[in-house]
């Protein structure tokens, strides 16, 4: 991987040197190099997205439909693999944008990289949400689901996951460690727990009622 990155850097440098050798000014040659690199990244992202969605996901769908297992059908119905495929173009941008803009605009590179990281976190949150929904669907096919509902637990897990995701997104945008951010939010969290104590207790109670199937029609 690192060897390929080095070769790409060398190719861009040689390309810029060639542009200057044929008579273009240094600024114009650099701008043309960056433009060419960005167009290449866009094309690669489109290709990666096409491969992920139209080839890999379609192939997985065909395989899953032929299996006798039912659990993978729920993953398919909840579009877990389709959602996961959204990562393909983002990963291309993440690994190549620095190479394209490394000597042109470090600040722009940083902005694009951070936005890409945020997008990746959002996609992973969507994937986890879809997986949790699929697991809940699978659980509902079991006999024990008739006497013990886990919807409340699933909702609590989702709240926890999305809270962690929100912290990660904020940490990325402000360039802070998530741990540092969590420590800073500790006091605020304590205050919020006091303010919303009744709401939290109500949520916990509803989860207990739902889980223990205390209310029956």
Short mmCIF file of the C-alpha atoms (twelve columns), coordinates in Angstrom:
data_MODEL
# 
_entry.id   MODEL 
# 
loop_
_atom_site.group_PDB 
_atom_site.id 
_atom_site.type_symbol 
_atom_site.label_atom_id 
_atom_site.label_alt_id 
_atom_site.label_comp_id 
_atom_site.label_asym_id 
_atom_site.label_seq_id 
_atom_site.Cartn_x 
_atom_site.Cartn_y 
_atom_site.Cartn_z 
_atom_site.pdbx_PDB_model_num 
ATOM 1   C CA . UNK A 1   0.000   0.000   0.000   1 
ATOM 2   C CA . UNK A 2   2.726   2.468   1.007   1 
ATOM 3   C CA . UNK A 3   4.725   1.538   -2.087  1 
ATOM 4   C CA . UNK A 4   1.743   2.358   -4.300  1 
ATOM 5   C CA . UNK A 5   1.305   5.725   -2.576  1 
ATOM 6   C CA . UNK A 6   4.977   6.563   -3.112  1 
ATOM 7   C CA . UNK A 7   4.676   5.622   -6.782  1 
ATOM 8   C CA . UNK A 8   1.606   7.839   -7.115  1 
ATOM 9   C CA . UNK A 9   3.476   10.773  -5.579  1 
ATOM 10  C CA . UNK A 10  6.356   10.193  -7.964  1 
ATOM 11  C CA . UNK A 11  3.984   9.983   -10.934 1 
ATOM 12  C CA . UNK A 12  2.352   13.308  -10.043 1 
ATOM 13  C CA . UNK A 13  5.725   14.974  -9.541  1 
ATOM 14  C CA . UNK A 14  6.977   13.647  -12.879 1 
ATOM 15  C CA . UNK A 15  3.723   14.740  -14.525 1 
ATOM 16  C CA . UNK A 16  4.134   18.279  -13.169 1 
ATOM 17  C CA . UNK A 17  7.778   18.366  -14.265 1 
ATOM 18  C CA . UNK A 18  6.756   17.240  -17.756 1 
ATOM 19  C CA . UNK A 19  4.128   19.982  -17.971 1 
ATOM 20  C CA . UNK A 20  6.759   22.560  -17.109 1 
ATOM 21  C CA . UNK A 21  9.187   21.002  -19.584 1 
ATOM 22  C CA . UNK A 22  6.734   21.534  -22.452 1 
ATOM 23  C CA . UNK A 23  6.521   25.233  -21.642 1 
ATOM 24  C CA . UNK A 24  3.772   25.655  -19.049 1 
ATOM 25  C CA . UNK A 25  4.364   27.967  -16.090 1 
ATOM 26  C CA . UNK A 26  4.991   26.453  -12.655 1 
ATOM 27  C CA . UNK A 27  1.652   27.682  -11.253 1 
ATOM 28  C CA . UNK A 28  -0.342  26.466  -14.263 1 
ATOM 29  C CA . UNK A 29  1.455   23.110  -14.216 1 
ATOM 30  C CA . UNK A 30  0.682   22.650  -10.524 1 
ATOM 31  C CA . UNK A 31  -2.969  23.611  -11.036 1 
ATOM 32  C CA . UNK A 32  -3.308  21.198  -13.947 1 
ATOM 33  C CA . UNK A 33  -1.680  18.445  -11.888 1 
ATOM 34  C CA . UNK A 34  -4.120  18.999  -9.015  1 
ATOM 35  C CA . UNK A 35  -7.101  19.143  -11.389 1 
ATOM 36  C CA . UNK A 36  -6.027  15.910  -13.071 1 
ATOM 37  C CA . UNK A 37  -5.577  14.224  -9.684  1 
ATOM 38  C CA . UNK A 38  -9.011  15.368  -8.458  1 
ATOM 39  C CA . UNK A 39  -10.714 14.175  -11.646 1 
ATOM 40  C CA . UNK A 40  -8.955  10.830  -11.210 1 
ATOM 41  C CA . UNK A 41  -10.220 10.598  -7.622  1 
ATOM 42  C CA . UNK A 42  -13.793 11.317  -8.737  1 
ATOM 43  C CA . UNK A 43  -13.555 8.633   -11.423 1 
ATOM 44  C CA . UNK A 44  -12.065 6.117   -8.971  1 
ATOM 45  C CA . UNK A 45  -14.816 6.889   -6.446  1 
ATOM 46  C CA . UNK A 46  -17.506 6.330   -9.070  1 
ATOM 47  C CA . UNK A 47  -15.878 3.059   -10.125 1 
ATOM 48  C CA . UNK A 48  -15.543 1.910   -6.491  1 
ATOM 49  C CA . UNK A 49  -19.188 2.769   -5.839  1 
ATOM 50  C CA . UNK A 50  -20.270 0.868   -8.966  1 
ATOM 51  C CA . UNK A 51  -18.224 -2.203  -8.043  1 
ATOM 52  C CA . UNK A 52  -19.508 -2.202  -4.463  1 
ATOM 53  C CA . UNK A 53  -23.191 -1.727  -5.307  1 
ATOM 54  C CA . UNK A 54  -23.655 -3.289  -8.729  1 
ATOM 55  C CA . UNK A 55  -21.238 -6.202  -8.456  1 
ATOM 56  C CA . UNK A 56  -20.438 -7.120  -4.844  1 
ATOM 57  C CA . UNK A 57  -23.861 -6.359  -3.315  1 
ATOM 58  C CA . UNK A 58  -25.705 -7.918  -6.260  1 
ATOM 59  C CA . UNK A 59  -23.529 -11.040 -6.005  1 
ATOM 60  C CA . UNK A 60  -24.098 -11.283 -2.236  1 
ATOM 61  C CA . UNK A 61  -27.831 -10.860 -2.769  1 
ATOM 62  C CA . UNK A 62  -27.896 -13.717 -5.266  1 
ATOM 63  C CA . UNK A 63  -25.896 -15.967 -2.926  1 
ATOM 64  C CA . UNK A 64  -28.073 -15.166 0.094   1 
ATOM 65  C CA . UNK A 65  -31.292 -15.869 -1.798  1 
ATOM 66  C CA . UNK A 66  -29.976 -19.326 -2.687  1 
ATOM 67  C CA . UNK A 67  -29.023 -20.324 0.853   1 
ATOM 68  C CA . UNK A 68  -31.370 -22.171 3.185   1 
ATOM 69  C CA . UNK A 69  -30.458 -19.928 6.114   1 
ATOM 70  C CA . UNK A 70  -32.999 -17.320 7.158   1 
ATOM 71  C CA . UNK A 71  -30.832 -15.018 9.275   1 
ATOM 72  C CA . UNK A 72  -28.981 -13.648 6.251   1 
ATOM 73  C CA . UNK A 73  -32.325 -12.837 4.614   1 
ATOM 74  C CA . UNK A 74  -33.017 -10.402 7.442   1 
ATOM 75  C CA . UNK A 75  -29.638 -8.737  6.854   1 
ATOM 76  C CA . UNK A 76  -30.615 -8.393  3.213   1 
ATOM 77  C CA . UNK A 77  -34.060 -7.013  4.010   1 
ATOM 78  C CA . UNK A 78  -32.549 -4.403  6.320   1 
ATOM 79  C CA . UNK A 79  -30.111 -3.410  3.534   1 
ATOM 80  C CA . UNK A 80  -27.020 -4.010  5.667   1 
ATOM 81  C CA . UNK A 81  -24.779 -4.773  2.693   1 
ATOM 82  C CA . UNK A 82  -26.177 -1.948  0.571   1 
ATOM 83  C CA . UNK A 83  -25.545 0.522   3.386   1 
ATOM 84  C CA . UNK A 84  -22.048 -0.865  3.904   1 
ATOM 85  C CA . UNK A 85  -21.286 -0.300  0.218   1 
ATOM 86  C CA . UNK A 86  -21.524 3.464   0.802   1 
ATOM 87  C CA . UNK A 87  -18.057 3.211   2.370   1 
ATOM 88  C CA . UNK A 88  -16.356 2.356   -0.930  1 
ATOM 89  C CA . UNK A 89  -16.144 5.862   -2.468  1 
ATOM 90  C CA . UNK A 90  -15.374 7.410   0.916   1 
ATOM 91  C CA . UNK A 91  -12.393 5.108   1.435   1 
ATOM 92  C CA . UNK A 92  -11.066 6.030   -2.010  1 
ATOM 93  C CA . UNK A 93  -11.258 9.725   -1.118  1 
ATOM 94  C CA . UNK A 94  -9.721  9.141   2.307   1 
ATOM 95  C CA . UNK A 95  -6.647  7.385   0.914   1 
ATOM 96  C CA . UNK A 96  -6.102  9.638   -2.115  1 
ATOM 97  C CA . UNK A 97  -7.126  13.221  -1.334  1 
ATOM 98  C CA . UNK A 98  -3.939  13.942  0.602   1 
ATOM 99  C CA . UNK A 99  -1.888  12.785  -2.351  1 
ATOM 100 C CA . UNK A 100 -3.779  15.095  -4.717  1 
ATOM 101 C CA . UNK A 101 -3.621  18.246  -2.598  1 
ATOM 102 C CA . UNK A 102 -0.508  17.671  -0.472  1 
ATOM 103 C CA . UNK A 103 1.452   20.656  -1.841  1 
ATOM 104 C CA . UNK A 104 -1.471  22.771  -3.042  1 
ATOM 105 C CA . UNK A 105 -3.768  23.462  -0.084  1 
ATOM 106 C CA . UNK A 106 -3.101  21.685  3.237   1 
ATOM 107 C CA . UNK A 107 -6.093  23.437  4.835   1 
ATOM 108 C CA . UNK A 108 -8.476  22.240  2.108   1 
ATOM 109 C CA . UNK A 109 -7.009  18.748  2.426   1 
ATOM 110 C CA . UNK A 110 -7.717  18.798  6.166   1 
ATOM 111 C CA . UNK A 111 -11.320 19.942  5.651   1 
ATOM 112 C CA . UNK A 112 -12.035 17.249  3.050   1 
ATOM 113 C CA . UNK A 113 -10.383 14.553  5.186   1 
ATOM 114 C CA . UNK A 114 -12.431 15.516  8.249   1 
ATOM 115 C CA . UNK A 115 -15.681 15.594  6.281   1 
ATOM 116 C CA . UNK A 116 -14.803 12.190  4.834   1 
ATOM 117 C CA . UNK A 117 -14.168 10.794  8.323   1 
ATOM 118 C CA . UNK A 118 -17.536 12.187  9.461   1 
ATOM 119 C CA . UNK A 119 -19.246 10.554  6.477   1 
ATOM 120 C CA . UNK A 120 -17.580 7.222   7.306   1 
ATOM 121 C CA . UNK A 121 -18.766 7.441   10.930  1 
ATOM 122 C CA . UNK A 122 -22.321 8.211   9.759   1 
ATOM 123 C CA . UNK A 123 -22.283 5.226   7.396   1 
ATOM 124 C CA . UNK A 124 -21.061 2.929   10.168  1 
ATOM 125 C CA . UNK A 125 -23.855 4.208   12.420  1 
ATOM 126 C CA . UNK A 126 -26.363 3.380   9.682   1 
ATOM 127 C CA . UNK A 127 -24.810 -0.082  9.287   1 
ATOM 128 C CA . UNK A 128 -24.959 -0.784  13.025  1 
ATOM 129 C CA . UNK A 129 -28.560 0.441   13.129  1 
ATOM 130 C CA . UNK A 130 -29.476 -1.900  10.262  1 
ATOM 131 C CA . UNK A 131 -27.675 -4.827  11.926  1 
ATOM 132 C CA . UNK A 132 -29.498 -4.210  15.210  1 
ATOM 133 C CA . UNK A 133 -32.821 -4.126  13.366  1 
ATOM 134 C CA . UNK A 134 -31.932 -7.378  11.612  1 
ATOM 135 C CA . UNK A 135 -30.928 -9.034  14.902  1 
ATOM 136 C CA . UNK A 136 -34.204 -7.898  16.429  1 
ATOM 137 C CA . UNK A 137 -36.092 -9.386  13.481  1 
ATOM 138 C CA . UNK A 138 -34.200 -12.655 13.890  1 
ATOM 139 C CA . UNK A 139 -34.960 -12.726 17.621  1 
ATOM 140 C CA . UNK A 140 -38.662 -12.191 16.927  1 
ATOM 141 C CA . UNK A 141 -38.720 -15.466 14.985  1 
ATOM 142 C CA . UNK A 142 -37.727 -17.379 18.133  1 
ATOM 143 C CA . UNK A 143 -40.243 -18.918 20.511  1 
ATOM 144 C CA . UNK A 144 -38.908 -16.976 23.505  1 
ATOM 145 C CA . UNK A 145 -39.791 -13.684 21.780  1 
ATOM 146 C CA . UNK A 146 -43.468 -14.348 22.556  1 
ATOM 147 C CA . UNK A 147 -42.821 -14.054 26.289  1 
ATOM 148 C CA . UNK A 148 -39.829 -11.707 26.389  1 
ATOM 149 C CA . UNK A 149 -39.681 -8.580  24.250  1 
ATOM 150 C CA . UNK A 150 -36.236 -7.030  23.745  1 
ATOM 151 C CA . UNK A 151 -37.331 -3.959  21.776  1 
ATOM 152 C CA . UNK A 152 -36.528 -1.705  24.729  1 
ATOM 153 C CA . UNK A 153 -32.995 -3.081  25.005  1 
ATOM 154 C CA . UNK A 154 -32.461 -2.634  21.279  1 
ATOM 155 C CA . UNK A 155 -33.569 0.989   21.559  1 
ATOM 156 C CA . UNK A 156 -31.206 1.585   24.473  1 
ATOM 157 C CA . UNK A 157 -28.305 0.103   22.506  1 
ATOM 158 C CA . UNK A 158 -29.175 2.371   19.584  1 
ATOM 159 C CA . UNK A 159 -29.192 5.414   21.858  1 
ATOM 160 C CA . UNK A 160 -25.776 4.421   23.212  1 
ATOM 161 C CA . UNK A 161 -24.356 3.778   19.728  1 
ATOM 162 C CA . UNK A 162 -25.646 7.043   18.279  1 
ATOM 163 C CA . UNK A 163 -24.419 8.962   21.328  1 
ATOM 164 C CA . UNK A 164 -20.926 7.549   20.820  1 
ATOM 165 C CA . UNK A 165 -21.201 8.353   17.113  1 
ATOM 166 C CA . UNK A 166 -22.195 11.950  17.853  1 
ATOM 167 C CA . UNK A 167 -19.201 12.320  20.171  1 
ATOM 168 C CA . UNK A 168 -16.880 10.915  17.496  1 
ATOM 169 C CA . UNK A 169 -18.272 13.317  14.886  1 
ATOM 170 C CA . UNK A 170 -17.833 16.342  17.149  1 
ATOM 171 C CA . UNK A 171 -14.317 15.167  18.077  1 
ATOM 172 C CA . UNK A 172 -13.398 14.868  14.391  1 
ATOM 173 C CA . UNK A 173 -14.787 18.301  13.509  1 
ATOM 174 C CA . UNK A 174 -13.025 20.119  16.355  1 
ATOM 175 C CA . UNK A 175 -9.901  17.941  16.133  1 
ATOM 176 C CA . UNK A 176 -10.057 16.715  19.720  1 
ATOM 177 C CA . UNK A 177 -9.641  13.285  21.244  1 
ATOM 178 C CA . UNK A 178 -12.994 11.589  21.944  1 
ATOM 179 C CA . UNK A 179 -11.682 10.713  25.418  1 
ATOM 180 C CA . UNK A 180 -10.908 14.371  26.143  1 
ATOM 181 C CA . UNK A 181 -14.341 15.337  24.874  1 
ATOM 182 C CA . UNK A 182 -15.998 12.716  27.076  1 
ATOM 183 C CA . UNK A 183 -14.152 13.994  30.129  1 
ATOM 184 C CA . UNK A 184 -15.272 17.523  29.324  1 
ATOM 185 C CA . UNK A 185 -18.858 16.343  28.934  1 
ATOM 186 C CA . UNK A 186 -18.808 14.490  32.249  1 
ATOM 187 C CA . UNK A 187 -20.062 17.411  34.314  1 
ATOM 188 C CA . UNK A 188 -22.619 18.366  31.667  1 
ATOM 189 C CA . UNK A 189 -23.880 14.788  31.560  1 
ATOM 190 C CA . UNK A 190 -24.392 14.793  35.323  1 
ATOM 191 C CA . UNK A 191 -26.447 17.992  35.084  1 
ATOM 192 C CA . UNK A 192 -28.505 16.615  32.195  1 
ATOM 193 C CA . UNK A 193 -29.206 13.435  34.165  1 
ATOM 194 C CA . UNK A 194 -30.582 15.543  37.012  1 
ATOM 195 C CA . UNK A 195 -32.696 17.660  34.670  1 
ATOM 196 C CA . UNK A 196 -34.079 14.704  32.730  1 
ATOM 197 C CA . UNK A 197 -34.193 12.301  35.681  1 
ATOM 198 C CA . UNK A 198 -37.923 11.643  35.351  1 
ATOM 199 C CA . UNK A 199 -37.640 11.063  31.605  1 
ATOM 200 C CA . UNK A 200 -34.775 8.610   32.082  1 
ATOM 201 C CA . UNK A 201 -36.600 6.746   34.834  1 
ATOM 202 C CA . UNK A 202 -39.687 6.576   32.638  1 
ATOM 203 C CA . UNK A 203 -37.641 5.139   29.776  1 
ATOM 204 C CA . UNK A 204 -36.078 2.525   32.062  1 
ATOM 205 C CA . UNK A 205 -39.498 1.603   33.430  1 
ATOM 206 C CA . UNK A 206 -40.948 1.238   29.936  1 
ATOM 207 C CA . UNK A 207 -38.046 -1.022  28.982  1 
ATOM 208 C CA . UNK A 208 -38.647 -3.195  32.036  1 
ATOM 209 C CA . UNK A 209 -42.361 -3.424  31.305  1 
ATOM 210 C CA . UNK A 210 -41.730 -4.261  27.660  1 
ATOM 211 C CA . UNK A 211 -39.004 -6.791  28.443  1 
ATOM 212 C CA . UNK A 212 -40.911 -8.609  31.159  1 
ATOM 213 C CA . UNK A 213 -44.115 -8.525  29.117  1 
ATOM 214 C CA . UNK A 214 -45.954 -7.119  32.131  1 
ATOM 215 C CA . UNK A 215 -48.662 -5.517  29.995  1 
ATOM 216 C CA . UNK A 216 -50.663 -8.017  27.953  1 
ATOM 217 C CA . UNK A 217 -53.680 -7.404  25.733  1 
# 
